[in-house]
Amino acid sequence: MCSNFTNDSCSAWSETVYRARKLHVCSCCGGAIDRGQFYTRIFFVSRESATAERECGDCTTMIAAFQAAHGMRWSPGAMSEALVECIDEEGADSEAGRRWEAELQAMAARRYARKARTA
């Protein structure tokens, strides 16, 4: 498990699950959140700046697994960086490195699929 992660403490944090009424883009993977799909809206205040992000169901599952392994929750927009740092620290050939590398590849595939639909 990665031990040197730091996470700015937030003065406010809330997570709410919604059913999409229109197309949204996941702040974590860049993939599509289609109309009718469930997604999680994360609202937080960090460094006196308010931010709202969305995460698709696949990213919600991945982030929960990462949180269980590391004991902390990252914002959707910071997850790819957290995964890369974890892979670098643990080693790409380690079990953890392979697990998080597979998640990075899945995130890239969702982003590519959304861009291919709009091209």
C-alpha positions in Angstrom: 0.0 0.0 0.0 1.3 3.5 -0.9 2.2 5.3 2.3 3.2 8.8 1.2 0.0 10.2 -0.2 -1.1 13.5 1.1 -4.6 14.8 0.7 -5.5 18.4 1.4 -8.2 18.4 4.0 -11.4 19.8 2.9 -13.6 22.1 4.9 -16.7 20.7 3.2 -17.3 17.4 1.3 -20.6 15.8 0.1 -21.5 13.0 -2.2 -24.9 12.7 -3.8 -26.1 10.1 -6.3 -28.2 11.3 -9.2 -29.8 9.8 -12.3 -28.5 11.8 -15.3 -31.2 13.8 -17.1 -28.7 14.8 -19.8 -25.2 13.8 -21.0 -22.5 14.5 -18.5 -18.7 13.9 -18.6 -17.0 12.0 -15.8 -14.5 14.2 -14.0 -12.4 11.1 -13.3 -12.1 9.2 -16.6 -13.5 11.7 -19.1 -16.1 9.1 -20.2 -19.7 9.7 -20.9 -22.4 9.6 -18.3 -25.4 9.0 -20.5 -29.0 10.1 -19.8 -30.6 7.6 -17.4 -27.3 6.4 -15.8 -26.6 6.9 -12.2 -23.6 9.0 -11.2 -22.1 10.5 -8.1 -21.8 14.3 -7.7 -18.9 15.3 -5.4 -18.9 18.8 -3.9 -16.0 19.9 -1.8 -14.3 23.0 -0.6 -10.5 23.0 -0.5 -8.2 25.9 0.0 -11.3 28.1 0.1 -12.3 27.1 -3.4 -15.6 25.3 -4.0 -15.5 22.5 -6.6 -18.2 20.1 -8.0 -17.2 17.0 -9.9 -19.1 14.0 -11.3 -18.0 10.4 -11.4 -19.5 7.6 -13.4 -20.5 4.3 -11.8 -17.3 2.6 -13.0 -15.1 5.3 -11.4 -17.2 5.2 -8.2 -16.4 1.5 -7.9 -12.7 2.0 -8.7 -12.4 5.0 -6.3 -14.0 2.9 -3.5 -11.5 0.1 -4.0 -8.6 2.7 -4.0 -10.0 4.2 -0.8 -10.2 0.8 0.8 -6.6 0.0 -0.1 -5.2 3.4 0.9 -7.5 4.7 3.6 -8.3 8.0 2.0 -10.7 9.4 -0.6 -9.4 11.4 -3.6 -11.5 13.7 -5.7 -12.4 12.3 -9.1 -10.3 14.9 -10.9 -7.2 13.8 -9.0 -7.6 10.0 -9.3 -5.4 9.5 -12.4 -2.5 11.3 -10.7 -3.0 9.2 -7.6 -3.0 6.0 -9.6 0.2 7.0 -11.4 1.9 7.9 -8.1 0.8 4.6 -6.6 2.1 2.6 -9.6 5.4 4.4 -9.4 5.8 3.8 -5.7 4.6 0.1 -5.7 6.3 -0.8 -9.0 4.5 -1.6 -12.2 5.2 -5.3 -11.9 3.7 -5.5 -8.4 0.2 -6.8 -7.8 -1.0 -3.3 -6.8 0.8 -1.7 -9.8 -0.9 -4.1 -12.2 -4.3 -3.5 -10.6 -4.1 0.3 -10.8 -2.5 0.2 -14.3 -5.5 -1.8 -15.5 -7.8 0.9 -14.0 -5.9 3.6 -15.8 -6.3 1.7 -19.1 -10.0 1.2 -18.4 -10.4 5.0 -17.7 -8.6 5.8 -21.0 -10.9 3.4 -22.9 -14.0 5.1 -21.5 -12.6 8.6 -22.4 -11.7 7.3 -25.9 -15.2 5.8 -26.4 -16.9 9.1 -25.5 -14.6 11.0 -27.9 -15.2 8.5 -30.7 -19.0 8.9 -30.3 -18.8 12.7 -30.7 -16.3 12.6 -33.6 
